[in-house]
Amino acid sequence: MRLIISSLILIIFTSGCQTTRGDNSCTYGLLMHSKRQFDTAKENYDLCLKSPNLSASIRARTHLMRGFANLRSKNKNLDAAEADIQTALDMNVLTETKKANAYLHLGIINRNKEKYDAAIQYADKAIELKPTKYNGYFSRARSHYKARNLDEAIADYSKAIQLSPEKGTLFKRRAYAYIEKGEFQTGLKDFQKAIDLETKPESLYLNRSFQYVYHQKFELALEDQKKMRRIAPGGWLVNWAAGIQLMWMQKYPEAIHMFN
């Protein structure tokens, strides 16, 4: 499946690249991007953009992809990412799908900068372009959550779930919002739904166990720890967390056993 996706990325983004460029920097950048080697991809986008012969559409798409690479590279550069993505938008040659994706990434950048109002506005633009896709609502929900607008976050998570009910991460994120709002039982139902949807729910059991600990439901926390250990035995984080919980419960011999 990953190979198919990588091939599709290359087909979509490299159309016209070979004919407008004497070398393969455009194509190679996209290939490295698909392999998640973002620093190498960015270097090749730099080379690609030095060509005076690029068409406007290829130049815009290369700016866009370099922006995405800057956001995900080892030495993440949010300002450079934002500048590249905005340049691509300003050229006014992107398709609606690419525009929506650009706005989603600008939302991520501004959320990382703790500029939540701007992040919400960018999500609004993505939703306006693609109102039947869950991504815009999910992005806006995460920004509302960061801004402590819990009701708005829950509403957007709910809309995203309506559009993509098979995605466990949406239920997990809404669970956190419900729990922080004080609706603990409703949040637990969302956690269970997320667990039911995931093929590898180990981290969900761990996260839910932490919520149980915070609400002093230690026995339930340990039950989740046991479920996780059955799926992934020997994980040090699970044993450490269980040890801490057993200490809080004053079950010291059992705690020492978990630490060892």
CYANA upper distance limits for C-alpha pairs under 8 A (distance plus 0.5 A):
  1 MET  CA      5 ILE  CA      6.78
  2 ARG  CA      6 SER  CA      6.62
  3 LEU  CA      7 SER  CA      6.66
  4 ILE  CA      8 LEU  CA      6.74
  5 ILE  CA      9 ILE  CA      6.73
  6 SER  CA     10 LEU  CA      6.87
  6 SER  CA     31 LEU  CA      7.93
  6 SER  CA     34 SER  CA      5.90
  6 SER  CA     35 LYS  CA      8.32
  7 SER  CA     11 ILE  CA      6.72
  8 LEU  CA     12 ILE  CA      6.57
  9 ILE  CA     13 PHE  CA      6.52
  9 ILE  CA     30 LEU  CA      8.04
  9 ILE  CA     34 SER  CA      7.85
 10 LEU  CA     14 THR  CA      5.98
 10 LEU  CA     27 THR  CA      7.64
 10 LEU  CA     30 LEU  CA      6.89
 10 LEU  CA     31 LEU  CA      7.36
 11 ILE  CA     15 SER  CA      6.68
 13 PHE  CA     30 LEU  CA      8.08
 13 PHE  CA     58 ILE  CA      8.30
 13 PHE  CA     61 ARG  CA      7.73
 14 THR  CA     18 GLN  CA      7.85
 14 THR  CA     26 CYS  CA      7.56
 14 THR  CA     27 THR  CA      6.40
 14 THR  CA     30 LEU  CA      8.32
 14 THR  CA     58 ILE  CA      8.49
 16 GLY  CA     20 THR  CA      6.83
 16 GLY  CA     58 ILE  CA      7.93
 17 CYS  CA     21 ARG  CA      6.50
 17 CYS  CA     26 CYS  CA      6.85
 17 CYS  CA     27 THR  CA      7.49
 17 CYS  CA     54 LEU  CA      8.24
 17 CYS  CA     58 ILE  CA      7.37
 18 GLN  CA     22 GLY  CA      7.51
 18 GLN  CA     23 ASP  CA      7.97
 18 GLN  CA     24 ASN  CA      7.38
 18 GLN  CA     26 CYS  CA      8.49
 18 GLN  CA     27 THR  CA      8.20
 20 THR  CA     53 ASN  CA      6.30
 20 THR  CA     54 LEU  CA      5.92
 20 THR  CA     55 SER  CA      7.55
 21 ARG  CA     26 CYS  CA      8.38
 21 ARG  CA     48 CYS  CA      8.17
 21 ARG  CA     51 SER  CA      7.49
 21 ARG  CA     53 ASN  CA      7.31
 21 ARG  CA     54 LEU  CA      7.33
 24 ASN  CA     28 TYR  CA      6.34
 25 SER  CA     29 GLY  CA      6.31
 25 SER  CA     44 ASN  CA      5.45
 25 SER  CA     45 TYR  CA      7.15
 25 SER  CA     47 LEU  CA      6.72
 25 SER  CA     48 CYS  CA      5.86
 26 CYS  CA     30 LEU  CA      6.98
 26 CYS  CA     44 ASN  CA      7.00
 26 CYS  CA     45 TYR  CA      6.61
 26 CYS  CA     47 LEU  CA      8.43
 26 CYS  CA     48 CYS  CA      5.81
 26 CYS  CA     62 THR  CA      8.02
 27 THR  CA     31 LEU  CA      6.74
 28 TYR  CA     32 MET  CA      6.64
 28 TYR  CA     41 ALA  CA      7.72
 28 TYR  CA     44 ASN  CA      7.26
 29 GLY  CA     33 HIS  CA      6.58
 29 GLY  CA     40 THR  CA      7.52
 29 GLY  CA     41 ALA  CA      4.59
 29 GLY  CA     42 LYS  CA      7.20
 29 GLY  CA     43 GLU  CA      7.99
 29 GLY  CA     44 ASN  CA      5.33
 29 GLY  CA     45 TYR  CA      6.25
 30 LEU  CA     34 SER  CA      6.66
 30 LEU  CA     41 ALA  CA      6.95
 30 LEU  CA     65 MET  CA      8.48
 31 LEU  CA     35 LYS  CA      6.94
 31 LEU  CA     41 ALA  CA      8.06
 32 MET  CA     36 ARG  CA      6.76
 32 MET  CA     37 GLN  CA      5.62
 32 MET  CA     38 PHE  CA      7.16
 32 MET  CA     40 THR  CA      6.92
 32 MET  CA     41 ALA  CA      5.54
 33 HIS  CA     37 GLN  CA      6.08
 33 HIS  CA     38 PHE  CA      5.92
 33 HIS  CA     40 THR  CA      8.43
 33 HIS  CA     41 ALA  CA      5.80
 33 HIS  CA     69 ALA  CA      7.69
 37 GLN  CA     41 ALA  CA      6.71
 37 GLN  CA     73 SER  CA      8.27
 38 PHE  CA     42 LYS  CA      6.51
 38 PHE  CA     69 ALA  CA      5.60
 38 PHE  CA     70 ASN  CA      7.93
 38 PHE  CA     72 ARG  CA      7.06
 38 PHE  CA     73 SER  CA      5.48
 38 PHE  CA     74 LYS  CA      8.16
 39 ASP  CA     43 GLU  CA      6.89
 39 ASP  CA     69 ALA  CA      7.57
 39 ASP  CA     70 ASN  CA      8.29
 39 ASP  CA     73 SER  CA      5.97
 39 ASP  CA     74 LYS  CA      7.47
 40 THR  CA     44 ASN  CA      6.98
 41 ALA  CA     45 TYR  CA      6.75
 41 ALA  CA     66 ARG  CA      8.17
 41 ALA  CA     69 ALA  CA      7.47
 42 LYS  CA     46 ASP  CA      6.70
 42 LYS  CA     66 ARG  CA      6.05
 42 LYS  CA     69 ALA  CA      6.47
 42 LYS  CA     70 ASN  CA      7.57
 43 GLU  CA     47 LEU  CA      7.05
 44 ASN  CA     48 CYS  CA      6.58
 45 TYR  CA     49 LEU  CA      6.61
 45 TYR  CA     62 THR  CA      6.78
 45 TYR  CA     63 HIS  CA      8.21
 45 TYR  CA     65 MET  CA      8.35
 45 TYR  CA     66 ARG  CA      6.56
 46 ASP  CA     50 LYS  CA      7.14
 46 ASP  CA     66 ARG  CA      8.42
 47 LEU  CA     51 SER  CA      7.85
 48 CYS  CA     62 THR  CA      8.18
 49 LEU  CA     54 LEU  CA      8.15
 49 LEU  CA     59 ARG  CA      7.10
 49 LEU  CA     62 THR  CA      7.68
 49 LEU  CA     63 HIS  CA      8.35
 54 LEU  CA     58 ILE  CA      6.64
 54 LEU  CA     59 ARG  CA      6.40
 55 SER  CA     59 ARG  CA      6.62
 56 ALA  CA     60 ALA  CA      6.55
 56 ALA  CA     91 MET  CA      8.07
 56 ALA  CA     93 VAL  CA      7.71
 57 SER  CA     61 ARG  CA      6.64
 57 SER  CA     93 VAL  CA      6.31
 57 SER  CA     94 LEU  CA      7.45
 58 ILE  CA     62 THR  CA      6.52
 59 ARG  CA     63 HIS  CA      6.73
 59 ARG  CA     88 ALA  CA      8.34
 60 ALA  CA     64 LEU  CA      6.69
 60 ALA  CA     87 THR  CA      7.80
 60 ALA  CA     88 ALA  CA      4.94
 60 ALA  CA     89 LEU  CA      8.03
 60 ALA  CA     91 MET  CA      6.99
 60 ALA  CA     93 VAL  CA      7.60
 60 ALA  CA     94 LEU  CA      7.61
 61 ARG  CA     65 MET  CA      6.65
 61 ARG  CA     88 ALA  CA      7.09
 61 ARG  CA     94 LEU  CA      7.82
 62 THR  CA     66 ARG  CA      6.50
 63 HIS  CA     67 GLY  CA      6.60
 63 HIS  CA     84 ASP  CA      5.59
 63 HIS  CA     85 ILE  CA      6.81
 63 HIS  CA     87 THR  CA      7.37
 63 HIS  CA     88 ALA  CA      6.12
 64 LEU  CA     68 PHE  CA      6.90
 64 LEU  CA     84 ASP  CA      6.51
 64 LEU  CA     85 ILE  CA      5.37
 64 LEU  CA     87 THR  CA      8.38
 64 LEU  CA     88 ALA  CA      6.03
 64 LEU  CA    102 ALA  CA      7.72
 65 MET  CA     69 ALA  CA      6.63
 65 MET  CA     85 ILE  CA      8.49
 66 ARG  CA     70 ASN  CA      6.56
 66 ARG  CA     81 ALA  CA      7.63
 66 ARG  CA     84 ASP  CA      7.24
 67 GLY  CA     71 LEU  CA      6.83
 67 GLY  CA     80 ALA  CA      7.31
 67 GLY  CA     81 ALA  CA      4.41
 67 GLY  CA     82 GLU  CA      7.02
 67 GLY  CA     83 ALA  CA      7.94
 67 GLY  CA     84 ASP  CA      5.42
 67 GLY  CA     85 ILE  CA      5.84
 68 PHE  CA     72 ARG  CA      6.95
 68 PHE  CA     81 ALA  CA      6.88
 68 PHE  CA     85 ILE  CA      8.23
 68 PHE  CA    105 HIS  CA      7.92
 69 ALA  CA     73 SER  CA      6.15
 69 ALA  CA     81 ALA  CA      8.07
 70 ASN  CA     75 ASN  CA      8.23
 70 ASN  CA     76 LYS  CA      6.11
 70 ASN  CA     77 ASN  CA      5.94
 70 ASN  CA     78 LEU  CA      7.42
 70 ASN  CA     80 ALA  CA      7.19
 70 ASN  CA     81 ALA  CA      5.60
 71 LEU  CA     76 LYS  CA      5.88
 71 LEU  CA     77 ASN  CA      6.56
 71 LEU  CA     78 LEU  CA      6.37
 71 LEU  CA     81 ALA  CA      6.14
 71 LEU  CA    109 ILE  CA      8.07
 72 ARG  CA     76 LYS  CA      6.53
 73 SER  CA     77 ASN  CA      8.38
 77 ASN  CA     81 ALA  CA      6.65
 78 LEU  CA     82 GLU  CA      6.56
 78 LEU  CA    109 ILE  CA      6.63
 79 ASP  CA     83 ALA  CA      6.68
 80 ALA  CA     84 ASP  CA      6.69
 81 ALA  CA     85 ILE  CA      6.71
 81 ALA  CA    109 ILE  CA      8.43
 82 GLU  CA     86 GLN  CA      6.54
 82 GLU  CA    106 LEU  CA      6.83
 82 GLU  CA    109 ILE  CA      7.47
 83 ALA  CA     87 THR  CA      6.57
 84 ASP  CA     88 ALA  CA      6.80
 85 ILE  CA     89 LEU  CA      6.86
 85 ILE  CA    102 ALA  CA      6.73
 85 ILE  CA    106 LEU  CA      7.92
 86 GLN  CA     90 ASP  CA      6.55
 87 THR  CA     91 MET  CA      6.90
 88 ALA  CA     92 ASN  CA      7.81
 88 ALA  CA     93 VAL  CA      8.44
 88 ALA  CA     94 LEU  CA      7.87
 89 LEU  CA     93 VAL  CA      8.01
 89 LEU  CA     94 LEU  CA      7.31
 89 LEU  CA     99 LYS  CA      7.29
 89 LEU  CA    102 ALA  CA      8.04
 94 LEU  CA     98 LYS  CA      6.33
 94 LEU  CA     99 LYS  CA      6.45
 95 THR  CA     99 LYS  CA      6.62
 96 GLU  CA    100 ALA  CA      6.60
 96 GLU  CA    129 LEU  CA      7.07
 97 THR  CA    101 ASN  CA      6.78
 97 THR  CA    129 LEU  CA      8.23
 97 THR  CA    130 LYS  CA      8.13
 98 LYS  CA    102 ALA  CA      6.53
 99 LYS  CA    103 TYR  CA      6.75
 99 LYS  CA    126 ALA  CA      8.08
 99 LYS  CA    129 LEU  CA      8.46
100 ALA  CA    104 LEU  CA      6.74
100 ALA  CA    125 LYS  CA      7.68
100 ALA  CA    126 ALA  CA      4.96
100 ALA  CA    127 ILE  CA      8.12
100 ALA  CA    129 LEU  CA      6.56
100 ALA  CA    130 LYS  CA      7.35
101 ASN  CA    105 HIS  CA      6.82
101 ASN  CA    126 ALA  CA      7.64
102 ALA  CA    106 LEU  CA      6.75
103 TYR  CA    107 GLY  CA      6.65
103 TYR  CA    122 TYR  CA      5.75
103 TYR  CA    123 ALA  CA      6.98
103 TYR  CA    125 LYS  CA      7.08
103 TYR  CA    126 ALA  CA      6.08
104 LEU  CA    108 ILE  CA      6.92
104 LEU  CA    122 TYR  CA      7.06
104 LEU  CA    123 ALA  CA      6.39
104 LEU  CA    126 ALA  CA      6.66
104 LEU  CA    135 ASN  CA      8.27
104 LEU  CA    136 GLY  CA      7.17
104 LEU  CA    139 SER  CA      7.42
105 HIS  CA    109 ILE  CA      6.70
106 LEU  CA    110 ASN  CA      6.68
106 LEU  CA    119 ALA  CA      7.47
106 LEU  CA    122 TYR  CA      6.96
107 GLY  CA    111 ARG  CA      6.51
107 GLY  CA    118 ALA  CA      7.64
107 GLY  CA    119 ALA  CA      4.54
107 GLY  CA    120 ILE  CA      7.24
107 GLY  CA    121 GLN  CA      8.25
107 GLY  CA    122 TYR  CA      5.73
107 GLY  CA    123 ALA  CA      6.48
107 GLY  CA    139 SER  CA      7.64
107 GLY  CA    140 ARG  CA      8.47
108 ILE  CA    112 ASN  CA      6.66
108 ILE  CA    119 ALA  CA      7.26
108 ILE  CA    139 SER  CA      7.98
109 ILE  CA    113 LYS  CA      6.81
109 ILE  CA    119 ALA  CA      8.12
110 ASN  CA    114 GLU  CA      6.63
110 ASN  CA    115 LYS  CA      5.52
110 ASN  CA    116 TYR  CA      7.03
110 ASN  CA    118 ALA  CA      6.87
110 ASN  CA    119 ALA  CA      5.59
111 ARG  CA    115 LYS  CA      6.07
111 ARG  CA    116 TYR  CA      5.92
111 ARG  CA    119 ALA  CA      6.01
111 ARG  CA    143 SER  CA      6.66
111 ARG  CA    146 LYS  CA      8.43
115 LYS  CA    119 ALA  CA      6.79
116 TYR  CA    120 ILE  CA      6.59
116 TYR  CA    143 SER  CA      6.19
116 TYR  CA    144 HIS  CA      7.79
116 TYR  CA    146 LYS  CA      7.82
116 TYR  CA    147 ALA  CA      6.67
117 ASP  CA    121 GLN  CA      6.81
118 ALA  CA    122 TYR  CA      6.79
119 ALA  CA    123 ALA  CA      6.81
119 ALA  CA    140 ARG  CA      7.77
119 ALA  CA    143 SER  CA      6.89
120 ILE  CA    124 ASP  CA      6.70
120 ILE  CA    139 SER  CA      8.40
120 ILE  CA    140 ARG  CA      5.76
120 ILE  CA    143 SER  CA      6.62
120 ILE  CA    144 HIS  CA      7.72
121 GLN  CA    125 LYS  CA      7.02
122 TYR  CA    126 ALA  CA      6.94
123 ALA  CA    127 ILE  CA      6.66
123 ALA  CA    136 GLY  CA      5.78
123 ALA  CA    137 TYR  CA      7.64
123 ALA  CA    139 SER  CA      6.67
123 ALA  CA    140 ARG  CA      5.76
124 ASP  CA    128 GLU  CA      6.65
124 ASP  CA    136 GLY  CA      7.64
124 ASP  CA    140 ARG  CA      7.84
125 LYS  CA    129 LEU  CA      6.89
126 ALA  CA    130 LYS  CA      6.58
126 ALA  CA    131 PRO  CA      8.29
126 ALA  CA    136 GLY  CA      6.01
127 ILE  CA    131 PRO  CA      5.19
127 ILE  CA    132 THR  CA      8.41
127 ILE  CA    133 LYS  CA      8.10
127 ILE  CA    136 GLY  CA      5.50
127 ILE  CA    137 TYR  CA      7.35
130 LYS  CA    136 GLY  CA      8.18
131 PRO  CA    136 GLY  CA      8.25
132 THR  CA    163 LEU  CA      7.41
133 LYS  CA    137 TYR  CA      8.49
133 LYS  CA    160 ALA  CA      8.29
133 LYS  CA    163 LEU  CA      7.19
134 TYR  CA    138 PHE  CA      6.65
134 TYR  CA    159 LYS  CA      7.92
134 TYR  CA    160 ALA  CA      5.00
134 TYR  CA    161 ILE  CA      7.93
134 TYR  CA    163 LEU  CA      6.11
134 TYR  CA    164 SER  CA      6.82
135 ASN  CA    139 SER  CA      6.58
135 ASN  CA    160 ALA  CA      7.70
136 GLY  CA    140 ARG  CA      6.62
137 TYR  CA    141 ALA  CA      6.42
137 TYR  CA    156 ASP  CA      5.66
137 TYR  CA    157 TYR  CA      7.12
137 TYR  CA    159 LYS  CA      7.18
137 TYR  CA    160 ALA  CA      6.03
138 PHE  CA    142 ARG  CA      6.79
138 PHE  CA    156 ASP  CA      6.97
138 PHE  CA    157 TYR  CA      6.36
138 PHE  CA    160 ALA  CA      6.33
138 PHE  CA    170 LEU  CA      7.99
139 SER  CA    143 SER  CA      6.96
140 ARG  CA    144 HIS  CA      6.65
140 ARG  CA    153 ALA  CA      7.88
140 ARG  CA    156 ASP  CA      7.36
141 ALA  CA    145 TYR  CA      6.54
141 ALA  CA    152 GLU  CA      7.45
141 ALA  CA    153 ALA  CA      4.69
141 ALA  CA    154 ILE  CA      7.48
141 ALA  CA    155 ALA  CA      8.20
141 ALA  CA    156 ASP  CA      5.54
141 ALA  CA    157 TYR  CA      6.27
142 ARG  CA    146 LYS  CA      6.72
142 ARG  CA    153 ALA  CA      7.16
143 SER  CA    147 ALA  CA      6.67
143 SER  CA    153 ALA  CA      8.21
144 HIS  CA    148 ARG  CA      6.65
144 HIS  CA    149 ASN  CA      5.40
144 HIS  CA    150 LEU  CA      7.16
144 HIS  CA    152 GLU  CA      6.76
144 HIS  CA    153 ALA  CA      5.54
145 TYR  CA    149 ASN  CA      6.07
145 TYR  CA    150 LEU  CA      6.08
145 TYR  CA    152 GLU  CA      8.40
145 TYR  CA    153 ALA  CA      5.82
145 TYR  CA    177 ALA  CA      7.39
149 ASN  CA    153 ALA  CA      6.63
150 LEU  CA    154 ILE  CA      6.59
150 LEU  CA    177 ALA  CA      6.43
150 LEU  CA    178 TYR  CA      8.20
150 LEU  CA    180 GLU  CA      8.40
150 LEU  CA    181 LYS  CA      7.06
151 ASP  CA    155 ALA  CA      6.73
152 GLU  CA    156 ASP  CA      6.75
153 ALA  CA    157 TYR  CA      6.58
153 ALA  CA    174 ARG  CA      8.19
153 ALA  CA    177 ALA  CA      7.58
154 ILE  CA    158 SER  CA      6.49
154 ILE  CA    174 ARG  CA      6.40
154 ILE  CA    177 ALA  CA      6.90
154 ILE  CA    178 TYR  CA      7.73
155 ALA  CA    159 LYS  CA      6.83
156 ASP  CA    160 ALA  CA      6.68
157 TYR  CA    161 ILE  CA      6.61
157 TYR  CA    170 LEU  CA      6.85
157 TYR  CA    171 PHE  CA      8.21
157 TYR  CA    173 ARG  CA      8.04
157 TYR  CA    174 ARG  CA      6.38
158 SER  CA    162 GLN  CA      6.66
158 SER  CA    174 ARG  CA      8.12
159 LYS  CA    163 LEU  CA      6.93
160 ALA  CA    164 SER  CA      6.56
160 ALA  CA    165 PRO  CA      8.24
160 ALA  CA    170 LEU  CA      7.69
161 ILE  CA    165 PRO  CA      5.12
161 ILE  CA    166 GLU  CA      8.28
161 ILE  CA    167 LYS  CA      7.92
161 ILE  CA    170 LEU  CA      6.75
161 ILE  CA    171 PHE  CA      7.81
166 GLU  CA    197 LEU  CA      7.27
167 LYS  CA    171 PHE  CA      7.92
167 LYS  CA    194 ALA  CA      8.23
167 LYS  CA    197 LEU  CA      7.61
168 GLY  CA    172 LYS  CA      6.85
168 GLY  CA    193 LYS  CA      7.59
168 GLY  CA    194 ALA  CA      4.70
168 GLY  CA    195 ILE  CA      7.62
168 GLY  CA    196 ASP  CA      8.48
168 GLY  CA    197 LEU  CA      5.89
168 GLY  CA    198 GLU  CA      6.61
169 THR  CA    173 ARG  CA      6.61
169 THR  CA    194 ALA  CA      7.02
170 LEU  CA    174 ARG  CA      6.70
170 LEU  CA    194 ALA  CA      8.26
171 PHE  CA    175 ALA  CA      6.48
171 PHE  CA    190 ASP  CA      5.62
171 PHE  CA    191 PHE  CA      7.00
171 PHE  CA    193 LYS  CA      7.13
171 PHE  CA    194 ALA  CA      5.89
172 LYS  CA    176 TYR  CA      7.12
172 LYS  CA    190 ASP  CA      6.73
172 LYS  CA    191 PHE  CA      5.94
172 LYS  CA    194 ALA  CA      6.20
172 LYS  CA    204 LEU  CA      8.42
173 ARG  CA    177 ALA  CA      7.13
174 ARG  CA    178 TYR  CA      6.70
174 ARG  CA    187 GLY  CA      7.69
174 ARG  CA    190 ASP  CA      7.45
175 ALA  CA    179 ILE  CA      6.62
175 ALA  CA    186 THR  CA      7.83
175 ALA  CA    187 GLY  CA      4.54
175 ALA  CA    188 LEU  CA      7.06
175 ALA  CA    189 LYS  CA      8.18
175 ALA  CA    190 ASP  CA      5.62
175 ALA  CA    191 PHE  CA      6.36
176 TYR  CA    180 GLU  CA      6.59
176 TYR  CA    187 GLY  CA      7.02
177 ALA  CA    181 LYS  CA      6.62
177 ALA  CA    187 GLY  CA      8.05
178 TYR  CA    182 GLY  CA      6.90
178 TYR  CA    183 GLU  CA      5.62
178 TYR  CA    184 PHE  CA      7.02
178 TYR  CA    186 THR  CA      7.03
178 TYR  CA    187 GLY  CA      5.49
179 ILE  CA    183 GLU  CA      5.62
179 ILE  CA    184 PHE  CA      5.08
179 ILE  CA    185 GLN  CA      8.29
179 ILE  CA    186 THR  CA      8.05
179 ILE  CA    187 GLY  CA      5.72
179 ILE  CA    188 LEU  CA      8.42
180 GLU  CA    184 PHE  CA      8.34
183 GLU  CA    187 GLY  CA      6.77
184 PHE  CA    188 LEU  CA      6.74
185 GLN  CA    189 LYS  CA      6.92
186 THR  CA    190 ASP  CA      7.09
187 GLY  CA    191 PHE  CA      6.82
188 LEU  CA    192 GLN  CA      6.73
188 LEU  CA    208 ARG  CA      8.26
189 LYS  CA    193 LYS  CA      6.74
190 ASP  CA    194 ALA  CA      6.67
191 PHE  CA    195 ILE  CA      6.72
191 PHE  CA    204 LEU  CA      7.80
191 PHE  CA    208 ARG  CA      7.48
192 GLN  CA    196 ASP  CA      6.64
193 LYS  CA    197 LEU  CA      6.83
194 ALA  CA    198 GLU  CA      6.79
194 ALA  CA    204 LEU  CA      8.15
195 ILE  CA    201 PRO  CA      5.89
195 ILE  CA    204 LEU  CA      6.86
195 ILE  CA    205 TYR  CA      8.09
196 ASP  CA    201 PRO  CA      8.49
201 PRO  CA    205 TYR  CA      6.92
201 PRO  CA    228 MET  CA      8.47
202 GLU  CA    206 LEU  CA      6.95
202 GLU  CA    227 LYS  CA      8.48
202 GLU  CA    228 MET  CA      5.64
202 GLU  CA    231 ILE  CA      7.27
202 GLU  CA    232 ALA  CA      7.67
203 SER  CA    207 ASN  CA      6.57
203 SER  CA    228 MET  CA      8.31
204 LEU  CA    208 ARG  CA      6.49
205 TYR  CA    209 SER  CA      6.53
205 TYR  CA    224 ASP  CA      5.79
205 TYR  CA    225 GLN  CA      7.31
205 TYR  CA    227 LYS  CA      7.70
205 TYR  CA    228 MET  CA      6.58
206 LEU  CA    210 PHE  CA      6.98
206 LEU  CA    224 ASP  CA      7.21
206 LEU  CA    225 GLN  CA      6.92
206 LEU  CA    228 MET  CA      7.46
206 LEU  CA    238 VAL  CA      7.65
207 ASN  CA    211 GLN  CA      7.11
208 ARG  CA    212 TYR  CA      6.84
208 ARG  CA    221 ALA  CA      7.92
208 ARG  CA    224 ASP  CA      7.86
209 SER  CA    213 VAL  CA      6.73
209 SER  CA    220 LEU  CA      7.68
209 SER  CA    221 ALA  CA      4.67
209 SER  CA    222 LEU  CA      7.53
209 SER  CA    224 ASP  CA      6.17
209 SER  CA    225 GLN  CA      7.24
210 PHE  CA    214 TYR  CA      6.70
210 PHE  CA    221 ALA  CA      7.37
211 GLN  CA    215 HIS  CA      6.83
211 GLN  CA    221 ALA  CA      8.39
212 TYR  CA    216 GLN  CA      6.55
212 TYR  CA    217 LYS  CA      5.36
212 TYR  CA    218 PHE  CA      6.84
212 TYR  CA    220 LEU  CA      6.99
212 TYR  CA    221 ALA  CA      5.71
213 VAL  CA    217 LYS  CA      6.07
213 VAL  CA    218 PHE  CA      5.95
213 VAL  CA    221 ALA  CA      6.52
213 VAL  CA    245 GLN  CA      7.66
217 LYS  CA    221 ALA  CA      6.85
218 PHE  CA    222 LEU  CA      6.74
218 PHE  CA    245 GLN  CA      7.24
218 PHE  CA    249 MET  CA      7.84
219 GLU  CA    223 GLU  CA      6.81
220 LEU  CA    224 ASP  CA      6.97
221 ALA  CA    225 GLN  CA      6.84
221 ALA  CA    245 GLN  CA      8.45
222 LEU  CA    226 LYS  CA      6.67
222 LEU  CA    242 ALA  CA      7.01
222 LEU  CA    245 GLN  CA      8.11
223 GLU  CA    227 LYS  CA      6.83
224 ASP  CA    228 MET  CA      6.71
225 GLN  CA    229 ARG  CA      6.68
225 GLN  CA    238 VAL  CA      6.96
225 GLN  CA    242 ALA  CA      7.04
226 LYS  CA    230 ARG  CA      6.73
227 LYS  CA    231 ILE  CA      7.09
228 MET  CA    232 ALA  CA      6.48
228 MET  CA    233 PRO  CA      8.03
228 MET  CA    238 VAL  CA      8.01
229 ARG  CA    233 PRO  CA      4.92
229 ARG  CA    234 GLY  CA      7.41
229 ARG  CA    235 GLY  CA      7.76
229 ARG  CA    238 VAL  CA      7.63
234 GLY  CA    238 VAL  CA      8.46
234 GLY  CA    239 ASN  CA      7.97
235 GLY  CA    239 ASN  CA      6.95
236 TRP  CA    240 TRP  CA      6.47
237 LEU  CA    241 ALA  CA      6.56
238 VAL  CA    242 ALA  CA      6.56
239 ASN  CA    243 GLY  CA      6.52
239 ASN  CA    258 MET  CA      5.73
239 ASN  CA    259 PHE  CA      7.00
240 TRP  CA    244 ILE  CA      6.84
240 TRP  CA    258 MET  CA      7.07
240 TRP  CA    259 PHE  CA      6.41
241 ALA  CA    245 GLN  CA      6.82
242 ALA  CA    246 LEU  CA      6.64
242 ALA  CA    255 ALA  CA      7.81
242 ALA  CA    258 MET  CA      7.30
243 GLY  CA    247 MET  CA      6.75
243 GLY  CA    254 GLU  CA      7.88
243 GLY  CA    255 ALA  CA      4.78
243 GLY  CA    256 ILE  CA      7.40
243 GLY  CA    257 HIS  CA      8.31
243 GLY  CA    258 MET  CA      5.65
243 GLY  CA    259 PHE  CA      6.46
244 ILE  CA    248 TRP  CA      6.91
244 ILE  CA    255 ALA  CA      7.39
245 GLN  CA    249 MET  CA      6.84
245 GLN  CA    255 ALA  CA      8.33
246 LEU  CA    250 GLN  CA      6.66
246 LEU  CA    251 LYS  CA      5.65
246 LEU  CA    252 TYR  CA      7.17
246 LEU  CA    254 GLU  CA      7.20
246 LEU  CA    255 ALA  CA      5.66
247 MET  CA    251 LYS  CA      6.11
247 MET  CA    252 TYR  CA      6.07
247 MET  CA    255 ALA  CA      6.28
251 LYS  CA    255 ALA  CA      6.72
252 TYR  CA    256 ILE  CA      6.63
253 PRO  CA    257 HIS  CA      6.81
254 GLU  CA    258 MET  CA      6.93
255 ALA  CA    259 PHE  CA      6.85
256 ILE  CA    260 ASN  CA      6.70
